[in-house]
């Protein structure tokens, strides 16, 4: 499968692309509730880049599978130039976001994101540098369709718009998308990689990462349900910086 640039250069180019996106999106007007608060301002800009990544990569992942449907069943061997570039693109985002969190001194508040990003980068490296499991990486990125609505939810909470109609509608859409594009693909991927259980192979390594991500996804799901559908319980666990993780 010919690719236009060496993997290291592709990763550098995509990482710098997201850095440029951050600088560009930071010029947009801020919501009133965010303006004047450095922490909320940083988080708003961080979420804008995350939303842009989710829209592009989520739709791109669906397009890759639509054009190369064998990716749904041949997770280890199926590939395409478009799918390969998508995996590089998203890895560049995870690298950028990791640097942004650390450079902004938000590592402690956002440690869960850092753990997720490190796991994602490690998993995608096999597809980028070895050319295997590219289809698995593409299917993993189905989650970004769900992240579009999840990120919009977080942005509305951050700007203090939890009481608007769009937030109330979005929380149900978000729940459906969570099932369709996060829980269902993860369950399918986990069942596929379980065949490598007990083998000292690359697939076994990816399975270990996948199981950790599964655990994180279930924890996030419980938080989502508690926050949006059991607010009385969520209020008991209130944290002034809760918007950073929920």
N, C-alpha and C positions, 0 to 999 in steps of 0.2 A: 504494500500500500504506500505509494509515494506521497510525501508530505512536503509542503513548500519550504519549510525552514527546519533546522535542527531543533529538537525538543527544548533545549535550554533557552534558545532565542525566542521560541514561541511563548514560553512561560514568562520571560522578561517582557516581551511585547504586550502580553495580555495584562500583566501586573501593572505596567505603566499606563495602559489604557484605562484601567479602573482608577488609578491615581489622577489621571486627567479628568475623568468623569467626576470625581469628588471635587476637584477644583472648580469645574464648570457648574455643577449642581449647587455648590456652596454660594453661588451668586444669586440664587433664587430667593425671593422674599420669604421670611420666616413667619410662622403663625404667631399670633400675639402671645399665647401662653408659653411659647418656646423662647421668644425674643428676650434678651437680657439675662438669660440663664446659660452660662458657658457649658454646663454639663448637658442640658437639654438641647442646646444648639449643636453640640458635637453629635449627640445621639440622633438628632433629626437628619443631619447630613449623612451620617453613617447609614441610616435607614433608607434614605433616598438612593444611595448607591446599591444597597441590597435589593430594593424594589426594581431598579433598572436591571440588575443581574437576573433576578427571578423571572421577569417578563421575557427577557431575551433567551435565557437558557431553558426555561420551561417550555416555551413554544418551539424552540430549536430541537429539544429532545423529542417532542411529539413528531416533528417533521422528519427527524432522522429515522424514527421507527416506521413512520408511514412510507418513507422511500425505501427503507431496507427492513422489511418486516421480519426477516430471519433473526434480527437482533432480539426479538422477544423469546426465542427458544435456544439460540446458540450464543449464550452469554459470554462464553470464553473465546470463541473463534470468529464470530461475525464482527464485521467492522466496515467502516467507510471513512473517506477523508473528512466528510462533514462531521461524523461522530467523533473522530479523533480530535478535530479542531474544537469541538464543543467541550470535550473533556479538558483540553488545554485552557480553553477560555474560562471555565469554572474554577480550575485550579489556580489560575491567575487571580481570580476574585478572592479565593480563600487566602492566598498569600497576601494580597493587598489588605484585606480586612484584618488579618492577624497583625500586620505591621501597624495599621491604623489604630487598633485597640491598644497595642503595647506603647506606641509612640504618644498616644493621648493619655497614658497612665490610667487606663481603665481595665487593666488586666485582672485585677482582683474582683471588680464588680462583674466582669464579663468572662470569667474563667471558663464557664460552660461552652461559650462560643469558641474559645481558644482550643479546648479539648476537641470539639467537633471538627474544627478546621484542620487540626493536626491529623486527625483520623482520616478525614477526606483526602488530604494531600497525600498521605501515605498510601491510601487505597488507589487513588488515581495514578500514582506514579507507575504502577505496573502497566497500565494501558499506555501511558505516555512514552515510557522508556523501553518497554518490552513488546508493546503492540498486542498484548493479550488482555482479555476481559474488557475491551473497549465497549462492547455492547452492554456489559454489566454496568459500566460507568454511566453510559447514556441512560439506561433504565433507572439508575439511582437518581438521576437528575429530574425524573418525573416529579420529584418532591418540590421542585421549584414552582410548579403550577400552584400547588397548595401554598407555597410561601408568598405568592403574590397577595393573596387575601389575608394571610397571617401578618405580613408586613404592613399592609394598609390598616389592619386592626391596631397594631402597635403604634402606628403614626397617629391614629385618631385618639388613642389613649394618651399619648405623649402631648398632644395639642389640646387635651381636655375636651374632646368631643364624643365622649362615651354615651351621651344622652341623645345624639342625633339619630335620625331615622336610618341613615346609611350604616351606622355602626350596628344597629339592631338587626338590619337585614344581612349585613356582612357576617355577623357571628354565626348565622345558620348556613350561609354559603361556605364559610370557612370550615364548619364542621363536616359538611359533605365532601369538600375538597380534601380535607385531612384524611378521610377514609379512602377516597378514590385514588389520590396521588401520593399519599404518604404511607398509610398503614398497609394498604393492599399491595403496592409494589415491594415494600420492605418484607412483607410476609412471603411473597413469591421469591424474592432474591434469597431470603434466608433458607427456604426449602430447597432451592437450587444448590446453594453452597454447602448445605449439610452433607452432601455426598462426599465432601472432602474431609469430613470429621475423622480424625485419627491419622490423616496422611500428612506427611511433612512436605507439603507442596505450597505453591503460591496461593492456590485456592483455599487452603487451610488458614493461611495468614489473612486473607481477605475475609474469611468467615469470622475470625476472631474480631476484626474491626467491625464487621456487620453486626455482630451480636452486641457489641458495646453501643453502637448507634441505635440498635433496636431498643435497648434499655433507656437511652436518652429520649427517644421518641415517645415511649410510653410515659415517661416522667413529664415531658412537655404536654402530652395529651391530658394527663390528669390535672395539670395546672390550668390548661385551657378550659376544661370543663368546670373546674372550681371557680375560676375567675369570671367566666361569662354566664354560667348557668347555676352556680351556687355562690353568689356574691357574699351572702352572709357568712359563709365559711372562709372565703378569701379575705374578708375584712379582719378576721381574727389573726391573720398572718401578714398584716400590712407591713410594708417596708418602704421607706421614703424613696429608695432607688429601685423599687420593684420593676419599673418600666424597663430597666436595663436587661432583665432576664425573663420577664413575662409579658 
